[in-house]
């Protein structure tokens, strides 16, 4: 089935004459949270290795693109064809080794070409700083990683993981100092934020995606806590009745099962 069938359906949903009342009430700002949610659901399906769900979630994400394009068409700004044309032009422009006959030796070399071309495009649009187009709407861990990477490409970085590891100790000491002092909540928050940023920088040097790593740790916590809950149900106790020592022992059981499994 052609993508244009989806474009037609979206246009019908937004048609003031007989369209969907809910769809007609939406604008770019109201739809944006759904766009982010669908992107996360795509990532979740990938994380779970569920290709059936991935097919469905990719369709939901595609709908978001068509929805935004339809609203833009109604305003006379652009339409879905313009969106497709723009990304096609960008892909051809940023892959001269594929479409222009310019040789590229490796994936790393291609990344350098991509970033150089991207910087040239930004300059033509009047962008000034290297960090200007890192979206504020990104998850904080992801944005911190991108900010650190951009700064690194400008030469503002440690040569290896030793520097960011020392920075972690420095930031942790400053957090301890803030906690030991007047206990100003704003100061504690600021130092904790610096510690998180330093940790993200360390992750980058280790080749770890902090957002993906935290998602996996969240899921690990959920799995192990479910084991603890099952133990509580089996013994007929509440958490406080069982006590922290017993809860921790059951947590250890869950950890051991995952390790031995």
C-alpha positions as CSV (number, residue, x, y, z in Angstrom):
1,X,0.0,0.0,0.0
2,X,1.3,3.5,-0.9
3,X,2.3,6.0,1.7
4,X,-0.1,8.4,-0.1
5,X,-3.0,6.4,1.3
6,X,-1.9,7.4,4.8
7,X,-1.6,11.0,3.6
8,X,-5.1,10.9,2.2
9,X,-6.5,9.4,5.5
10,X,-4.8,12.2,7.5
11,X,-6.2,14.9,5.2
12,X,-9.7,13.4,5.7
13,X,-9.3,13.3,9.5
14,X,-8.4,17.0,9.3
15,X,-11.2,18.0,6.9
16,X,-13.4,20.6,8.6
17,X,-16.3,19.0,6.7
18,X,-16.8,15.6,8.3
19,X,-13.4,15.1,9.8
20,X,-12.5,13.9,13.3
21,X,-13.2,16.6,16.0
22,X,-10.2,15.5,18.0
23,X,-7.8,15.6,15.1
24,X,-9.2,19.0,14.0
25,X,-8.5,20.5,17.5
26,X,-4.8,19.6,17.4
27,X,-1.8,21.8,16.5
28,X,1.9,21.4,16.4
29,X,2.4,22.0,20.1
30,X,-0.4,19.6,21.2
31,X,0.8,16.8,18.9
32,X,4.5,17.1,19.9
33,X,4.2,15.1,23.1
34,X,2.6,12.2,21.1
35,X,5.5,12.4,18.6
36,X,8.0,12.0,21.4
37,X,6.0,9.2,23.0
38,X,5.8,7.2,19.7
39,X,9.6,7.6,19.2
40,X,10.1,6.1,22.7
41,X,7.8,3.3,21.9
42,X,9.8,2.5,18.8
43,X,12.9,2.4,21.0
44,X,11.2,0.2,23.5
45,X,10.2,-2.4,20.8
46,X,13.8,-2.5,19.6
47,X,15.0,-3.0,23.2
48,X,12.6,-5.9,23.7
49,X,13.5,-7.4,20.3
50,X,9.8,-7.5,19.3
51,X,9.7,-7.0,15.6
52,X,5.9,-7.3,15.5
53,X,5.6,-4.4,17.9
54,X,8.3,-2.5,16.0
55,X,6.3,-2.7,12.8
56,X,3.3,-1.3,14.6
57,X,5.2,1.4,16.4
58,X,7.0,2.5,13.3
59,X,3.6,3.0,11.7
60,X,2.5,5.1,14.7
61,X,5.6,7.2,14.4
62,X,5.1,7.6,10.6
63,X,1.6,8.9,11.4
64,X,3.1,11.6,13.5
65,X,5.2,12.8,10.5
66,X,2.2,12.8,8.3
67,X,0.1,14.6,10.9
68,X,2.6,17.4,11.2
69,X,3.0,17.7,7.5
70,X,-0.8,17.9,7.0
71,X,-1.0,20.8,9.5
72,X,1.8,22.6,7.8
73,X,0.1,22.1,4.4
74,X,-3.0,23.7,5.8
75,X,-1.0,26.7,6.7
76,X,0.7,26.9,3.3
77,X,4.1,26.2,4.8
78,X,5.1,22.8,3.3
79,X,3.5,19.4,2.7
80,X,4.5,15.7,3.0
81,X,6.2,15.8,-0.4
82,X,8.4,18.7,0.7
83,X,9.4,16.7,3.8
84,X,10.4,13.7,1.7
85,X,12.2,15.9,-0.8
86,X,14.2,17.6,2.0
87,X,15.4,14.4,3.6
88,X,16.3,12.9,0.2
89,X,18.3,15.9,-0.7
90,X,20.0,15.9,2.7
91,X,21.0,12.2,2.4
92,X,22.4,12.7,-1.0
93,X,24.3,15.8,0.0
94,X,25.8,14.3,3.1
95,X,26.9,11.1,1.4
96,X,29.2,12.3,-1.4
97,X,31.0,9.0,-1.3
98,X,27.8,7.2,-2.4
99,X,26.2,9.7,-4.7
100,X,29.2,12.0,-5.7
101,X,32.1,9.6,-6.3
102,X,34.1,11.0,-3.4
103,X,36.0,8.1,-1.6
104,X,35.5,7.6,2.2
105,X,37.8,5.1,3.9
106,X,35.7,4.2,7.0
107,X,32.6,4.8,9.0
108,X,34.6,7.2,11.2
109,X,35.7,9.2,8.2
110,X,32.1,9.4,7.0
111,X,31.1,10.8,10.4
112,X,33.7,13.5,9.9
113,X,32.3,14.3,6.5
114,X,28.7,14.3,7.8
115,X,29.6,16.7,10.6
116,X,31.6,19.0,8.3
117,X,28.7,19.3,5.8
118,X,26.3,19.8,8.7
119,X,28.4,22.6,10.1
120,X,28.5,24.2,6.6
121,X,24.7,24.0,6.3
122,X,24.3,25.5,9.8
123,X,26.5,28.4,8.8
124,X,24.4,29.2,5.8
125,X,21.3,29.3,8.1
126,X,23.0,31.8,10.4
127,X,23.7,29.4,13.3
128,X,26.5,30.6,15.4
129,X,27.5,28.1,18.1
130,X,28.2,24.4,17.8
131,X,25.7,23.7,20.5
132,X,22.9,25.9,19.1
133,X,20.9,23.1,17.5
134,X,21.0,20.5,20.2
135,X,17.3,20.4,21.1
136,X,16.2,21.4,24.6
137,X,13.4,18.8,24.3
138,X,15.8,15.8,24.3
139,X,15.9,13.7,27.4
140,X,18.5,15.3,29.7
141,X,20.9,12.3,29.6
142,X,20.8,12.2,25.8
143,X,21.2,16.0,25.5
144,X,24.2,16.0,27.9
145,X,25.8,13.3,25.8
146,X,25.3,15.3,22.6
147,X,26.6,18.5,24.2
148,X,29.7,16.7,25.3
149,X,30.3,15.2,21.9
150,X,29.9,18.5,20.1
151,X,32.3,20.2,22.5
152,X,34.7,17.3,21.9
153,X,34.7,17.9,18.2
154,X,35.8,21.4,18.9
155,X,38.8,20.1,20.9
156,X,37.3,20.8,24.3
157,X,37.7,17.3,25.8
158,X,40.0,15.0,27.7
159,X,42.3,12.7,25.6
160,X,41.1,9.6,27.3
161,X,38.8,8.3,30.0
162,X,41.2,9.2,32.9
163,X,40.2,12.8,32.9
164,X,36.4,12.4,33.1
165,X,36.9,9.7,35.8
166,X,38.9,12.2,37.9
167,X,36.2,14.8,37.2
168,X,33.6,12.4,38.8
169,X,35.6,12.4,42.0
170,X,35.9,16.1,41.9
171,X,32.1,16.6,41.4
172,X,31.2,14.1,44.1
173,X,33.4,15.9,46.5
174,X,31.7,19.2,45.7
175,X,28.3,17.6,46.2
176,X,29.5,16.3,49.6
177,X,30.7,19.8,50.5
178,X,27.3,21.3,49.5
179,X,25.5,18.7,51.7
180,X,27.8,19.3,54.6
181,X,27.4,23.0,54.4
182,X,24.3,25.0,54.9
183,X,22.3,22.4,53.0
184,X,21.0,24.9,50.5
185,X,18.7,22.8,48.2
186,X,19.6,24.9,45.1
187,X,23.3,24.3,45.7
188,X,22.8,20.6,46.3
189,X,20.7,20.4,43.1
190,X,23.4,22.3,41.1
191,X,26.2,20.1,42.3
192,X,24.1,16.9,41.7
193,X,23.5,18.1,38.1
194,X,27.2,18.7,37.6
195,X,27.9,15.1,38.9
196,X,25.3,13.7,36.4
197,X,26.8,15.7,33.6
198,X,30.3,14.4,34.5
199,X,29.0,10.9,34.6
200,X,27.5,11.2,31.1
201,X,30.9,12.5,29.9
202,X,32.6,9.5,31.4
203,X,30.0,7.2,29.7
204,X,30.9,8.8,26.3
205,X,34.6,8.1,26.8
206,X,33.7,4.5,27.7
207,X,31.6,4.1,24.6
208,X,28.4,3.8,26.6
209,X,25.0,5.4,25.6
210,X,23.9,6.7,29.0
211,X,20.2,6.8,28.0
212,X,20.2,3.2,26.9
213,X,22.2,2.1,29.9
214,X,19.8,3.7,32.3
215,X,16.8,2.3,30.5
216,X,18.3,-1.2,30.9
217,X,19.0,-0.6,34.5
218,X,15.5,0.5,35.1
219,X,14.2,-2.7,33.5
220,X,16.6,-4.7,35.7
221,X,15.3,-3.0,38.8
222,X,11.7,-3.8,37.8
223,X,12.5,-7.4,37.2
224,X,14.3,-7.8,40.5
225,X,11.7,-5.9,42.5
226,X,8.9,-8.1,41.0
227,X,10.8,-11.1,42.5
228,X,10.8,-9.4,45.9
229,X,7.0,-8.7,45.5
230,X,6.4,-12.3,44.7
231,X,8.2,-13.4,47.8
232,X,6.1,-11.0,49.9
233,X,2.9,-12.4,48.4
234,X,4.1,-16.0,49.0
235,X,4.9,-15.3,52.7
236,X,1.8,-13.1,53.3
237,X,3.9,-10.2,54.5
238,X,4.2,-6.5,53.8
239,X,7.5,-4.9,53.1
240,X,7.8,-3.3,56.5
241,X,6.9,-6.6,58.2
242,X,9.5,-8.5,56.3
243,X,12.2,-5.9,57.1
244,X,15.0,-4.5,54.9
245,X,17.4,-7.3,55.6
246,X,14.9,-9.9,54.3
247,X,13.9,-7.7,51.3
248,X,17.6,-7.3,50.4
249,X,18.1,-11.1,50.7
250,X,15.3,-11.7,48.2
251,X,16.8,-9.0,46.0
252,X,20.0,-11.0,46.1
253,X,18.1,-14.1,45.0
254,X,16.8,-12.3,42.0
255,X,20.2,-11.1,41.1
256,X,21.7,-14.6,41.5
257,X,19.0,-16.1,39.3
258,X,19.8,-13.6,36.5
259,X,23.5,-14.2,36.9
260,X,23.2,-18.0,36.9
261,X,20.6,-18.0,34.1
